[in-house]
Amino acid sequence: MEFLSSLKGWKRYILPVLLGSAAGFAYYYYVGCITGTCPLSSNPYIMIAYGALMGALLVPKSKKQEPPEVKQI
């Protein structure tokens, strides 16, 4: 149970990372470079990792932090 509670903050990243991975593979499969001269799109593993990274970066922050209150003298 302790392991599941430690993943609480990571739950919102699961779906975007999976969708990004699928999009990366789809890009490799349908658009990718056949000749192998393109370093990103010629390797499926790199495109899946790149897609997962892009999916993770698209997740918005969960809470806005209010600036600390400044006391005036």
NORDA-V387694 format. One record per backbone hydrogen bond with DSSP energy under -0.5 kcal/mol. CO is the residue of the C=O (numbers start at 1). NH is the residue of the N-H. E is the energy in kcal/mol with one decimal. If there is no record, write none. Layout:
co = [CO/CO]
nh = [NH/NH]
e = [E/E]
This chain:
co = [1/2/3/5/7/7/8/10/10/11/11/13/14/15/16/17/18/19/20/21/22/23/24/25/26/27/27/37/38/40/43/44/45/46/47/48/49/50/51/52/53/54/56/64/69]
nh = [5/6/7/8/10/11/11/13/14/14/15/17/18/19/20/21/22/23/24/25/26/27/28/29/30/31/32/39/42/43/47/48/49/50/51/52/53/54/55/56/57/58/59/66/71]
e = [-1.8/-1.4/-0.8/-0.9/-1.0/-0.8/-0.7/-1.5/-0.6/-0.9/-0.6/-2.0/-2.3/-2.7/-2.4/-2.2/-2.3/-2.4/-2.3/-2.3/-2.5/-2.3/-2.1/-2.8/-2.7/-2.1/-1.5/-0.7/-1.2/-1.0/-1.9/-2.3/-2.1/-2.5/-2.5/-2.3/-2.3/-2.3/-2.3/-2.2/-2.0/-1.0/-1.0/-0.5/-0.5]
